[in-house]
Amino acid sequence: MVAVLQTVVYDEFRKYIEFDELLPTQGNIVFMLYDYAEGETDRAGRFQLKLDRVVATSHNSLMMGALYRTPPPKAEFCKKILDNLRQ
């Protein structure tokens, strides 16, 4: 599986779920990370993208990182659900 993400999005994702970062040849999930090339636009004025880096992980590592993440306190969890239901 390949996912193309902006580097800042990937970095934010990593704050919430810890998982192993592997070489691209060692994982079965590959993240292709990009940034905008500052000051570089095409003729239509669209920003150009530049590849930042390629990072891989395993499905197992990603799943376990999400599964065993420390859950929020029950009261906070229930409040968030009730707040969303009231909207």
PyMOL Python script that loads the backbone (N, CA, C, O; Angstrom):
from pymol import cmd

cmd.read_pdbstr("""\
ATOM      1  N   MET A   1       0.849  -1.155   0.000  1.00  0.00           N
ATOM      2  CA  MET A   1       0.000   0.000   0.000  1.00  0.00           C
ATOM      3  C   MET A   1       0.903   1.229   0.000  1.00  0.00           C
ATOM      4  O   MET A   1       1.909   1.273   0.709  1.00  0.00           O
ATOM      5  N   VAL A   2       0.543   2.202  -0.784  1.00  0.00           N
ATOM      6  CA  VAL A   2       1.305   3.451  -0.849  1.00  0.00           C
ATOM      7  C   VAL A   2       0.383   4.607  -0.487  1.00  0.00           C
ATOM      8  O   VAL A   2      -0.722   4.717  -1.017  1.00  0.00           O
ATOM      9  N   ALA A   3       0.836   5.458   0.407  1.00  0.00           N
ATOM     10  CA  ALA A   3       0.090   6.656   0.788  1.00  0.00           C
ATOM     11  C   ALA A   3       0.965   7.872   0.510  1.00  0.00           C
ATOM     12  O   ALA A   3       2.129   7.913   0.909  1.00  0.00           O
ATOM     13  N   VAL A   4       0.404   8.851  -0.168  1.00  0.00           N
ATOM     14  CA  VAL A   4       1.124  10.084  -0.467  1.00  0.00           C
ATOM     15  C   VAL A   4       0.589  11.158   0.473  1.00  0.00           C
ATOM     16  O   VAL A   4      -0.594  11.495   0.442  1.00  0.00           O
ATOM     17  N   LEU A   5       1.479  11.689   1.308  1.00  0.00           N
ATOM     18  CA  LEU A   5       1.075  12.660   2.329  1.00  0.00           C
ATOM     19  C   LEU A   5       2.028  13.845   2.349  1.00  0.00           C
ATOM     20  O   LEU A   5       3.209  13.727   2.020  1.00  0.00           O
ATOM     21  N   GLN A   6       1.488  14.977   2.740  1.00  0.00           N
ATOM     22  CA  GLN A   6       2.341  16.127   2.994  1.00  0.00           C
ATOM     23  C   GLN A   6       3.099  15.853   4.297  1.00  0.00           C
ATOM     24  O   GLN A   6       2.534  15.283   5.230  1.00  0.00           O
ATOM     25  N   THR A   7       4.336  16.242   4.365  1.00  0.00           N
ATOM     26  CA  THR A   7       5.184  15.940   5.521  1.00  0.00           C
ATOM     27  C   THR A   7       4.564  16.414   6.828  1.00  0.00           C
ATOM     28  O   THR A   7       4.621  15.694   7.825  1.00  0.00           O
ATOM     29  N   VAL A   8       3.975  17.603   6.850  1.00  0.00           N
ATOM     30  CA  VAL A   8       3.396  18.112   8.103  1.00  0.00           C
ATOM     31  C   VAL A   8       2.229  17.243   8.570  1.00  0.00           C
ATOM     32  O   VAL A   8       2.017  17.096   9.773  1.00  0.00           O
ATOM     33  N   VAL A   9       1.477  16.672   7.644  1.00  0.00           N
ATOM     34  CA  VAL A   9       0.364  15.787   8.008  1.00  0.00           C
ATOM     35  C   VAL A   9       0.912  14.491   8.613  1.00  0.00           C
ATOM     36  O   VAL A   9       0.402  14.005   9.622  1.00  0.00           O
ATOM     37  N   TYR A  10       1.947  13.943   7.991  1.00  0.00           N
ATOM     38  CA  TYR A  10       2.579  12.722   8.499  1.00  0.00           C
ATOM     39  C   TYR A  10       3.146  12.958   9.904  1.00  0.00           C
ATOM     40  O   TYR A  10       2.969  12.129  10.797  1.00  0.00           O
ATOM     41  N   ASP A  11       3.818  14.078  10.090  1.00  0.00           N
ATOM     42  CA  ASP A  11       4.396  14.384  11.402  1.00  0.00           C
ATOM     43  C   ASP A  11       3.316  14.495  12.471  1.00  0.00           C
ATOM     44  O   ASP A  11       3.510  14.039  13.598  1.00  0.00           O
ATOM     45  N   GLU A  12       2.187  15.094  12.128  1.00  0.00           N
ATOM     46  CA  GLU A  12       1.070  15.206  13.072  1.00  0.00           C
ATOM     47  C   GLU A  12       0.490  13.818  13.375  1.00  0.00           C
ATOM     48  O   GLU A  12       0.173  13.512  14.524  1.00  0.00           O
ATOM     49  N   PHE A  13       0.355  12.998  12.361  1.00  0.00           N
ATOM     50  CA  PHE A  13      -0.123  11.631  12.511  1.00  0.00           C
ATOM     51  C   PHE A  13       0.774  10.852  13.475  1.00  0.00           C
ATOM     52  O   PHE A  13       0.284  10.098  14.316  1.00  0.00           O
ATOM     53  N   ARG A  14       2.077  11.037  13.347  1.00  0.00           N
ATOM     54  CA  ARG A  14       3.048  10.330  14.202  1.00  0.00           C
ATOM     55  C   ARG A  14       2.953  10.756  15.660  1.00  0.00           C
ATOM     56  O   ARG A  14       3.362  10.004  16.545  1.00  0.00           O
ATOM     57  N   LYS A  15       2.427  11.932  15.927  1.00  0.00           N
ATOM     58  CA  LYS A  15       2.247  12.359  17.320  1.00  0.00           C
ATOM     59  C   LYS A  15       1.194  11.516  18.029  1.00  0.00           C
ATOM     60  O   LYS A  15       1.244  11.355  19.248  1.00  0.00           O
ATOM     61  N   TYR A  16       0.243  10.978  17.270  1.00  0.00           N
ATOM     62  CA  TYR A  16      -0.862  10.225  17.848  1.00  0.00           C
ATOM     63  C   TYR A  16      -0.664   8.724  17.836  1.00  0.00           C
ATOM     64  O   TYR A  16      -1.153   8.025  18.723  1.00  0.00           O
ATOM     65  N   ILE A  17       0.042   8.227  16.847  1.00  0.00           N
ATOM     66  CA  ILE A  17       0.241   6.780  16.739  1.00  0.00           C
ATOM     67  C   ILE A  17       1.725   6.496  16.524  1.00  0.00           C
ATOM     68  O   ILE A  17       2.330   6.958  15.557  1.00  0.00           O
ATOM     69  N   GLU A  18       2.289   5.735  17.438  1.00  0.00           N
ATOM     70  CA  GLU A  18       3.691   5.348  17.308  1.00  0.00           C
ATOM     71  C   GLU A  18       3.776   4.050  16.512  1.00  0.00           C
ATOM     72  O   GLU A  18       3.064   3.087  16.797  1.00  0.00           O
ATOM     73  N   PHE A  19       4.644   4.036  15.523  1.00  0.00           N
ATOM     74  CA  PHE A  19       4.885   2.821  14.753  1.00  0.00           C
ATOM     75  C   PHE A  19       6.309   2.845  14.237  1.00  0.00           C
ATOM     76  O   PHE A  19       6.939   3.901  14.161  1.00  0.00           O
ATOM     77  N   ASP A  20       6.814   1.666  13.882  1.00  0.00           N
ATOM     78  CA  ASP A  20       8.185   1.536  13.395  1.00  0.00           C
ATOM     79  C   ASP A  20       8.331   2.208  12.032  1.00  0.00           C
ATOM     80  O   ASP A  20       7.456   2.097  11.173  1.00  0.00           O
ATOM     81  N   GLU A  21       9.428   2.892  11.853  1.00  0.00           N
ATOM     82  CA  GLU A  21       9.779   3.414  10.530  1.00  0.00           C
ATOM     83  C   GLU A  21      10.846   2.496   9.953  1.00  0.00           C
ATOM     84  O   GLU A  21      11.897   2.286  10.559  1.00  0.00           O
ATOM     85  N   LEU A  22      10.565   1.956   8.786  1.00  0.00           N
ATOM     86  CA  LEU A  22      11.456   0.998   8.150  1.00  0.00           C
ATOM     87  C   LEU A  22      11.955   1.532   6.820  1.00  0.00           C
ATOM     88  O   LEU A  22      11.454   2.536   6.312  1.00  0.00           O
ATOM     89  N   LEU A  23      12.938   0.858   6.266  1.00  0.00           N
ATOM     90  CA  LEU A  23      13.369   1.172   4.911  1.00  0.00           C
ATOM     91  C   LEU A  23      12.256   0.779   3.945  1.00  0.00           C
ATOM     92  O   LEU A  23      11.518  -0.169   4.215  1.00  0.00           O
ATOM     93  N   PRO A  24      12.121   1.478   2.839  1.00  0.00           N
ATOM     94  CA  PRO A  24      11.049   1.150   1.888  1.00  0.00           C
ATOM     95  C   PRO A  24      11.043  -0.309   1.425  1.00  0.00           C
ATOM     96  O   PRO A  24       9.988  -0.845   1.086  1.00  0.00           O
ATOM     97  N   THR A  25      12.197  -0.943   1.409  1.00  0.00           N
ATOM     98  CA  THR A  25      12.270  -2.346   0.983  1.00  0.00           C
ATOM     99  C   THR A  25      11.851  -3.315   2.083  1.00  0.00           C
ATOM    100  O   THR A  25      11.702  -4.511   1.828  1.00  0.00           O
ATOM    101  N   GLN A  26      11.661  -2.817   3.297  1.00  0.00           N
ATOM    102  CA  GLN A  26      11.360  -3.700   4.429  1.00  0.00           C
ATOM    103  C   GLN A  26       9.898  -3.659   4.870  1.00  0.00           C
ATOM    104  O   GLN A  26       9.476  -4.500   5.664  1.00  0.00           O
ATOM    105  N   GLY A  27       9.122  -2.707   4.375  1.00  0.00           N
ATOM    106  CA  GLY A  27       7.745  -2.568   4.850  1.00  0.00           C
ATOM    107  C   GLY A  27       6.735  -2.923   3.784  1.00  0.00           C
ATOM    108  O   GLY A  27       7.066  -3.045   2.605  1.00  0.00           O
ATOM    109  N   ASN A  28       5.480  -3.089   4.221  1.00  0.00           N
ATOM    110  CA  ASN A  28       4.410  -3.341   3.264  1.00  0.00           C
ATOM    111  C   ASN A  28       3.448  -2.158   3.166  1.00  0.00           C
ATOM    112  O   ASN A  28       2.459  -2.217   2.434  1.00  0.00           O
ATOM    113  N   ILE A  29       3.737  -1.092   3.901  1.00  0.00           N
ATOM    114  CA  ILE A  29       3.032   0.188   3.768  1.00  0.00           C
ATOM    115  C   ILE A  29       4.110   1.244   3.567  1.00  0.00           C
ATOM    116  O   ILE A  29       5.049   1.343   4.356  1.00  0.00           O
ATOM    117  N   VAL A  30       3.970   2.020   2.522  1.00  0.00           N
ATOM    118  CA  VAL A  30       4.982   3.024   2.187  1.00  0.00           C
ATOM    119  C   VAL A  30       4.334   4.407   2.176  1.00  0.00           C
ATOM    120  O   VAL A  30       3.297   4.611   1.546  1.00  0.00           O
ATOM    121  N   PHE A  31       4.948   5.339   2.869  1.00  0.00           N
ATOM    122  CA  PHE A  31       4.509   6.726   2.873  1.00  0.00           C
ATOM    123  C   PHE A  31       5.470   7.532   2.003  1.00  0.00           C
ATOM    124  O   PHE A  31       6.670   7.580   2.273  1.00  0.00           O
ATOM    125  N   MET A  32       4.943   8.154   0.974  1.00  0.00           N
ATOM    126  CA  MET A  32       5.742   9.074   0.152  1.00  0.00           C
ATOM    127  C   MET A  32       5.391  10.474   0.649  1.00  0.00           C
ATOM    128  O   MET A  32       4.261  10.937   0.489  1.00  0.00           O
ATOM    129  N   LEU A  33       6.359  11.132   1.245  1.00  0.00           N
ATOM    130  CA  LEU A  33       6.120  12.432   1.875  1.00  0.00           C
ATOM    131  C   LEU A  33       6.617  13.547   0.975  1.00  0.00           C
ATOM    132  O   LEU A  33       7.700  13.459   0.396  1.00  0.00           O
ATOM    133  N   TYR A  34       5.823  14.586   0.863  1.00  0.00           N
ATOM    134  CA  TYR A  34       6.194  15.704   0.001  1.00  0.00           C
ATOM    135  C   TYR A  34       5.998  17.032   0.713  1.00  0.00           C
ATOM    136  O   TYR A  34       5.267  17.130   1.699  1.00  0.00           O
ATOM    137  N   ASP A  35       6.659  18.034   0.199  1.00  0.00           N
ATOM    138  CA  ASP A  35       6.493  19.421   0.626  1.00  0.00           C
ATOM    139  C   ASP A  35       6.285  20.271  -0.617  1.00  0.00           C
ATOM    140  O   ASP A  35       6.517  19.825  -1.741  1.00  0.00           O
ATOM    141  N   TYR A  36       5.855  21.476  -0.397  1.00  0.00           N
ATOM    142  CA  TYR A  36       5.753  22.423  -1.505  1.00  0.00           C
ATOM    143  C   TYR A  36       7.124  23.047  -1.721  1.00  0.00           C
ATOM    144  O   TYR A  36       7.797  23.410  -0.756  1.00  0.00           O
ATOM    145  N   ALA A  37       7.540  23.174  -2.964  1.00  0.00           N
ATOM    146  CA  ALA A  37       8.812  23.818  -3.288  1.00  0.00           C
ATOM    147  C   ALA A  37       8.573  25.321  -3.208  1.00  0.00           C
ATOM    148  O   ALA A  37       7.850  25.888  -4.027  1.00  0.00           O
ATOM    149  N   GLU A  38       9.181  25.956  -2.223  1.00  0.00           N
ATOM    150  CA  GLU A  38       8.951  27.392  -1.995  1.00  0.00           C
ATOM    151  C   GLU A  38       9.373  28.217  -3.199  1.00  0.00           C
ATOM    152  O   GLU A  38      10.469  28.062  -3.736  1.00  0.00           O
ATOM    153  N   GLY A  39       8.476  29.092  -3.602  1.00  0.00           N
ATOM    154  CA  GLY A  39       8.778  30.008  -4.681  1.00  0.00           C
ATOM    155  C   GLY A  39       8.724  29.402  -6.064  1.00  0.00           C
ATOM    156  O   GLY A  39       8.954  30.102  -7.050  1.00  0.00           O
ATOM    157  N   GLU A  40       8.424  28.112  -6.165  1.00  0.00           N
ATOM    158  CA  GLU A  40       8.382  27.458  -7.472  1.00  0.00           C
ATOM    159  C   GLU A  40       6.936  27.197  -7.870  1.00  0.00           C
ATOM    160  O   GLU A  40       6.216  26.469  -7.186  1.00  0.00           O
ATOM    161  N   THR A  41       6.519  27.794  -8.974  1.00  0.00           N
ATOM    162  CA  THR A  41       5.178  27.556  -9.503  1.00  0.00           C
ATOM    163  C   THR A  41       5.290  27.245 -10.989  1.00  0.00           C
ATOM    164  O   THR A  41       6.282  27.577 -11.637  1.00  0.00           O
ATOM    165  N   ASP A  42       4.257  26.604 -11.512  1.00  0.00           N
ATOM    166  CA  ASP A  42       4.236  26.351 -12.946  1.00  0.00           C
ATOM    167  C   ASP A  42       3.619  27.562 -13.654  1.00  0.00           C
ATOM    168  O   ASP A  42       3.341  28.578 -13.018  1.00  0.00           O
ATOM    169  N   ARG A  43       3.409  27.457 -14.947  1.00  0.00           N
ATOM    170  CA  ARG A  43       2.878  28.589 -15.714  1.00  0.00           C
ATOM    171  C   ARG A  43       1.471  28.996 -15.270  1.00  0.00           C
ATOM    172  O   ARG A  43       1.074  30.149 -15.439  1.00  0.00           O
ATOM    173  N   ALA A  44       0.727  28.060 -14.710  1.00  0.00           N
ATOM    174  CA  ALA A  44      -0.635  28.355 -14.249  1.00  0.00           C
ATOM    175  C   ALA A  44      -0.645  28.896 -12.823  1.00  0.00           C
ATOM    176  O   ALA A  44      -1.705  29.209 -12.283  1.00  0.00           O
ATOM    177  N   GLY A  45       0.533  29.006 -12.215  1.00  0.00           N
ATOM    178  CA  GLY A  45       0.626  29.545 -10.853  1.00  0.00           C
ATOM    179  C   GLY A  45       0.460  28.514  -9.755  1.00  0.00           C
ATOM    180  O   GLY A  45       0.382  28.873  -8.580  1.00  0.00           O
ATOM    181  N   ARG A  46       0.403  27.242 -10.113  1.00  0.00           N
ATOM    182  CA  ARG A  46       0.268  26.186  -9.099  1.00  0.00           C
ATOM    183  C   ARG A  46       1.635  25.899  -8.478  1.00  0.00           C
ATOM    184  O   ARG A  46       2.657  25.867  -9.164  1.00  0.00           O
ATOM    185  N   PHE A  47       1.623  25.693  -7.170  1.00  0.00           N
ATOM    186  CA  PHE A  47       2.865  25.369  -6.486  1.00  0.00           C
ATOM    187  C   PHE A  47       3.388  24.010  -6.935  1.00  0.00           C
ATOM    188  O   PHE A  47       2.612  23.092  -7.203  1.00  0.00           O
ATOM    189  N   GLN A  48       4.676  23.895  -7.012  1.00  0.00           N
ATOM    190  CA  GLN A  48       5.314  22.630  -7.367  1.00  0.00           C
ATOM    191  C   GLN A  48       5.567  21.822  -6.097  1.00  0.00           C
ATOM    192  O   GLN A  48       5.820  22.374  -5.026  1.00  0.00           O
ATOM    193  N   LEU A  49       5.494  20.532  -6.242  1.00  0.00           N
ATOM    194  CA  LEU A  49       5.736  19.640  -5.117  1.00  0.00           C
ATOM    195  C   LEU A  49       7.131  19.047  -5.235  1.00  0.00           C
ATOM    196  O   LEU A  49       7.651  18.850  -6.334  1.00  0.00           O
ATOM    197  N   LYS A  50       7.726  18.766  -4.075  1.00  0.00           N
ATOM    198  CA  LYS A  50       9.020  18.084  -4.090  1.00  0.00           C
ATOM    199  C   LYS A  50       8.952  16.924  -3.101  1.00  0.00           C
ATOM    200  O   LYS A  50       8.401  17.050  -2.008  1.00  0.00           O
ATOM    201  N   LEU A  51       9.515  15.810  -3.502  1.00  0.00           N
ATOM    202  CA  LEU A  51       9.554  14.635  -2.640  1.00  0.00           C
ATOM    203  C   LEU A  51      10.472  14.920  -1.467  1.00  0.00           C
ATOM    204  O   LEU A  51      11.632  15.288  -1.651  1.00  0.00           O
ATOM    205  N   ASP A  52       9.948  14.747  -0.254  1.00  0.00           N
ATOM    206  CA  ASP A  52      10.742  14.973   0.948  1.00  0.00           C
ATOM    207  C   ASP A  52      11.506  13.705   1.317  1.00  0.00           C
ATOM    208  O   ASP A  52      12.731  13.716   1.441  1.00  0.00           O
ATOM    209  N   ARG A  53      10.758  12.605   1.492  1.00  0.00           N
ATOM    210  CA  ARG A  53      11.392  11.324   1.807  1.00  0.00           C
ATOM    211  C   ARG A  53      10.360  10.211   1.660  1.00  0.00           C
ATOM    212  O   ARG A  53       9.160  10.464   1.555  1.00  0.00           O
ATOM    213  N   VAL A  54      10.844   8.995   1.656  1.00  0.00           N
ATOM    214  CA  VAL A  54       9.987   7.820   1.581  1.00  0.00           C
ATOM    215  C   VAL A  54      10.231   7.009   2.845  1.00  0.00           C
ATOM    216  O   VAL A  54      11.369   6.677   3.175  1.00  0.00           O
ATOM    217  N   VAL A  55       9.141   6.692   3.550  1.00  0.00           N
ATOM    218  CA  VAL A  55       9.213   5.955   4.807  1.00  0.00           C
ATOM    219  C   VAL A  55       8.275   4.767   4.703  1.00  0.00           C
ATOM    220  O   VAL A  55       7.177   4.881   4.159  1.00  0.00           O
ATOM    221  N   ALA A  56       8.700   3.645   5.218  1.00  0.00           N
ATOM    222  CA  ALA A  56       7.848   2.459   5.215  1.00  0.00           C
ATOM    223  C   ALA A  56       7.575   2.012   6.641  1.00  0.00           C
ATOM    224  O   ALA A  56       8.284   2.381   7.576  1.00  0.00           O
ATOM    225  N   THR A  57       6.544   1.220   6.780  1.00  0.00           N
ATOM    226  CA  THR A  57       6.237   0.562   8.041  1.00  0.00           C
ATOM    227  C   THR A  57       5.546  -0.752   7.697  1.00  0.00           C
ATOM    228  O   THR A  57       5.307  -1.057   6.529  1.00  0.00           O
ATOM    229  N   SER A  58       5.240  -1.504   8.708  1.00  0.00           N
ATOM    230  CA  SER A  58       4.505  -2.750   8.464  1.00  0.00           C
ATOM    231  C   SER A  58       3.058  -2.560   8.904  1.00  0.00           C
ATOM    232  O   SER A  58       2.767  -1.743   9.778  1.00  0.00           O
ATOM    233  N   HIS A  59       2.175  -3.305   8.305  1.00  0.00           N
ATOM    234  CA  HIS A  59       0.767  -3.246   8.684  1.00  0.00           C
ATOM    235  C   HIS A  59       0.629  -3.578  10.165  1.00  0.00           C
ATOM    236  O   HIS A  59      -0.136  -2.930  10.879  1.00  0.00           O
ATOM    237  N   ASN A  60       1.360  -4.574  10.623  1.00  0.00           N
ATOM    238  CA  ASN A  60       1.298  -4.986  12.019  1.00  0.00           C
ATOM    239  C   ASN A  60       1.720  -3.858  12.963  1.00  0.00           C
ATOM    240  O   ASN A  60       1.060  -3.616  13.974  1.00  0.00           O
ATOM    241  N   SER A  61       2.806  -3.175  12.640  1.00  0.00           N
ATOM    242  CA  SER A  61       3.292  -2.092  13.494  1.00  0.00           C
ATOM    243  C   SER A  61       2.283  -0.947  13.556  1.00  0.00           C
ATOM    244  O   SER A  61       2.045  -0.382  14.623  1.00  0.00           O
ATOM    245  N   LEU A  62       1.699  -0.612  12.424  1.00  0.00           N
ATOM    246  CA  LEU A  62       0.708   0.462  12.372  1.00  0.00           C
ATOM    247  C   LEU A  62      -0.542   0.073  13.163  1.00  0.00           C
ATOM    248  O   LEU A  62      -1.082   0.884  13.915  1.00  0.00           O
ATOM    249  N   MET A  63      -0.992  -1.149  12.995  1.00  0.00           N
ATOM    250  CA  MET A  63      -2.183  -1.631  13.696  1.00  0.00           C
ATOM    251  C   MET A  63      -1.953  -1.668  15.206  1.00  0.00           C
ATOM    252  O   MET A  63      -2.796  -1.215  15.980  1.00  0.00           O
ATOM    253  N   MET A  64      -0.815  -2.206  15.616  1.00  0.00           N
ATOM    254  CA  MET A  64      -0.540  -2.311  17.047  1.00  0.00           C
ATOM    255  C   MET A  64      -0.332  -0.932  17.685  1.00  0.00           C
ATOM    256  O   MET A  64      -0.723  -0.707  18.831  1.00  0.00           O
ATOM    257  N   GLY A  65       0.282  -0.020  16.941  1.00  0.00           N
ATOM    258  CA  GLY A  65       0.462   1.337  17.457  1.00  0.00           C
ATOM    259  C   GLY A  65      -0.861   2.019  17.717  1.00  0.00           C
ATOM    260  O   GLY A  65      -1.005   2.749  18.698  1.00  0.00           O
ATOM    261  N   ALA A  66      -1.833   1.789  16.843  1.00  0.00           N
ATOM    262  CA  ALA A  66      -3.159   2.388  17.016  1.00  0.00           C
ATOM    263  C   ALA A  66      -3.953   1.649  18.092  1.00  0.00           C
ATOM    264  O   ALA A  66      -4.655   2.273  18.887  1.00  0.00           O
ATOM    265  N   LEU A  67      -3.842   0.322  18.115  1.00  0.00           N
ATOM    266  CA  LEU A  67      -4.620  -0.491  19.040  1.00  0.00           C
ATOM    267  C   LEU A  67      -4.210  -0.272  20.493  1.00  0.00           C
ATOM    268  O   LEU A  67      -5.061  -0.219  21.380  1.00  0.00           O
ATOM    269  N   TYR A  68      -2.917  -0.146  20.733  1.00  0.00           N
ATOM    270  CA  TYR A  68      -2.432  -0.037  22.103  1.00  0.00           C
ATOM    271  C   TYR A  68      -2.109   1.397  22.524  1.00  0.00           C
ATOM    272  O   TYR A  68      -1.382   1.624  23.491  1.00  0.00           O
ATOM    273  N   ARG A  69      -2.650   2.340  21.796  1.00  0.00           N
ATOM    274  CA  ARG A  69      -2.499   3.742  22.171  1.00  0.00           C
ATOM    275  C   ARG A  69      -3.237   3.969  23.489  1.00  0.00           C
ATOM    276  O   ARG A  69      -4.278   3.357  23.725  1.00  0.00           O
ATOM    277  N   THR A  70      -2.718   4.828  24.336  1.00  0.00           N
ATOM    278  CA  THR A  70      -3.347   5.111  25.618  1.00  0.00           C
ATOM    279  C   THR A  70      -4.684   5.803  25.382  1.00  0.00           C
ATOM    280  O   THR A  70      -4.729   6.879  24.786  1.00  0.00           O
ATOM    281  N   PRO A  71      -5.762   5.201  25.841  1.00  0.00           N
ATOM    282  CA  PRO A  71      -7.072   5.813  25.606  1.00  0.00           C
ATOM    283  C   PRO A  71      -7.294   7.021  26.524  1.00  0.00           C
ATOM    284  O   PRO A  71      -6.655   7.132  27.570  1.00  0.00           O
ATOM    285  N   PRO A  72      -8.194   7.919  26.133  1.00  0.00           N
ATOM    286  CA  PRO A  72      -8.499   9.056  27.009  1.00  0.00           C
ATOM    287  C   PRO A  72      -9.320   8.563  28.201  1.00  0.00           C
ATOM    288  O   PRO A  72      -9.866   7.461  28.164  1.00  0.00           O
ATOM    289  N   PRO A  73      -9.409   9.367  29.247  1.00  0.00           N
ATOM    290  CA  PRO A  73     -10.260   8.981  30.382  1.00  0.00           C
ATOM    291  C   PRO A  73     -11.709   8.774  29.912  1.00  0.00           C
ATOM    292  O   PRO A  73     -12.168   9.443  28.987  1.00  0.00           O
ATOM    293  N   LYS A  74     -12.409   7.858  30.548  1.00  0.00           N
ATOM    294  CA  LYS A  74     -13.765   7.504  30.124  1.00  0.00           C
ATOM    295  C   LYS A  74     -14.684   8.721  30.099  1.00  0.00           C
ATOM    296  O   LYS A  74     -15.449   8.891  29.149  1.00  0.00           O
ATOM    297  N   ALA A  75     -14.625   9.567  31.120  1.00  0.00           N
ATOM    298  CA  ALA A  75     -15.507  10.735  31.193  1.00  0.00           C
ATOM    299  C   ALA A  75     -15.264  11.677  30.012  1.00  0.00           C
ATOM    300  O   ALA A  75     -16.212  12.212  29.436  1.00  0.00           O
ATOM    301  N   GLU A  76     -14.008  11.877  29.656  1.00  0.00           N
ATOM    302  CA  GLU A  76     -13.668  12.743  28.521  1.00  0.00           C
ATOM    303  C   GLU A  76     -14.175  12.140  27.212  1.00  0.00           C
ATOM    304  O   GLU A  76     -14.687  12.853  26.349  1.00  0.00           O
ATOM    305  N   PHE A  77     -14.030  10.836  27.074  1.00  0.00           N
ATOM    306  CA  PHE A  77     -14.485  10.125  25.886  1.00  0.00           C
ATOM    307  C   PHE A  77     -16.005  10.252  25.730  1.00  0.00           C
ATOM    308  O   PHE A  77     -16.498  10.571  24.649  1.00  0.00           O
ATOM    309  N   CYS A  78     -16.741  10.000  26.817  1.00  0.00           N
ATOM    310  CA  CYS A  78     -18.205  10.086  26.783  1.00  0.00           C
ATOM    311  C   CYS A  78     -18.671  11.508  26.505  1.00  0.00           C
ATOM    312  O   CYS A  78     -19.633  11.707  25.763  1.00  0.00           O
ATOM    313  N   LYS A  79     -18.007  12.497  27.086  1.00  0.00           N
ATOM    314  CA  LYS A  79     -18.369  13.896  26.864  1.00  0.00           C
ATOM    315  C   LYS A  79     -18.229  14.262  25.388  1.00  0.00           C
ATOM    316  O   LYS A  79     -19.096  14.932  24.826  1.00  0.00           O
ATOM    317  N   LYS A  80     -17.141  13.822  24.763  1.00  0.00           N
ATOM    318  CA  LYS A  80     -16.915  14.127  23.352  1.00  0.00           C
ATOM    319  C   LYS A  80     -18.010  13.508  22.482  1.00  0.00           C
ATOM    320  O   LYS A  80     -18.487  14.148  21.546  1.00  0.00           O
ATOM    321  N   ILE A  81     -18.405  12.295  22.775  1.00  0.00           N
ATOM    322  CA  ILE A  81     -19.480  11.644  22.017  1.00  0.00           C
ATOM    323  C   ILE A  81     -20.790  12.395  22.202  1.00  0.00           C
ATOM    324  O   ILE A  81     -21.489  12.677  21.228  1.00  0.00           O
ATOM    325  N   LEU A  82     -21.128  12.721  23.449  1.00  0.00           N
ATOM    326  CA  LEU A  82     -22.377  13.442  23.712  1.00  0.00           C
ATOM    327  C   LEU A  82     -22.386  14.819  23.082  1.00  0.00           C
ATOM    328  O   LEU A  82     -23.414  15.256  22.564  1.00  0.00           O
ATOM    329  N   ASP A  83     -21.258  15.508  23.117  1.00  0.00           N
ATOM    330  CA  ASP A  83     -21.161  16.827  22.469  1.00  0.00           C
ATOM    331  C   ASP A  83     -21.424  16.724  20.963  1.00  0.00           C
ATOM    332  O   ASP A  83     -22.107  17.571  20.387  1.00  0.00           O
ATOM    333  N   ASN A  84     -20.878  15.685  20.335  1.00  0.00           N
ATOM    334  CA  ASN A  84     -21.085  15.502  18.887  1.00  0.00           C
ATOM    335  C   ASN A  84     -22.530  15.129  18.569  1.00  0.00           C
ATOM    336  O   ASN A  84     -23.060  15.533  17.534  1.00  0.00           O
ATOM    337  N   LEU A  85     -23.170  14.364  19.447  1.00  0.00           N
ATOM    338  CA  LEU A  85     -24.573  13.988  19.230  1.00  0.00           C
ATOM    339  C   LEU A  85     -25.507  15.194  19.347  1.00  0.00           C
ATOM    340  O   LEU A  85     -26.548  15.240  18.693  1.00  0.00           O
ATOM    341  N   ARG A  86     -25.140  16.151  20.165  1.00  0.00           N
ATOM    342  CA  ARG A  86     -25.982  17.337  20.385  1.00  0.00           C
ATOM    343  C   ARG A  86     -25.875  18.352  19.249  1.00  0.00           C
ATOM    344  O   ARG A  86     -26.697  19.265  19.167  1.00  0.00           O
ATOM    345  N   GLN A  87     -24.905  18.215  18.392  1.00  0.00           N
ATOM    346  CA  GLN A  87     -24.717  19.192  17.317  1.00  0.00           C
ATOM    347  C   GLN A  87     -25.735  19.045  16.236  1.00  0.00           C
ATOM    348  O   GLN A  87     -25.711  19.794  15.260  1.00  0.00           O
TER     349      GLN A  87
END
""", "prot")
cmd.dss("prot")
cmd.show_as("cartoon", "prot")
cmd.util.cbc("prot")
cmd.orient("prot")
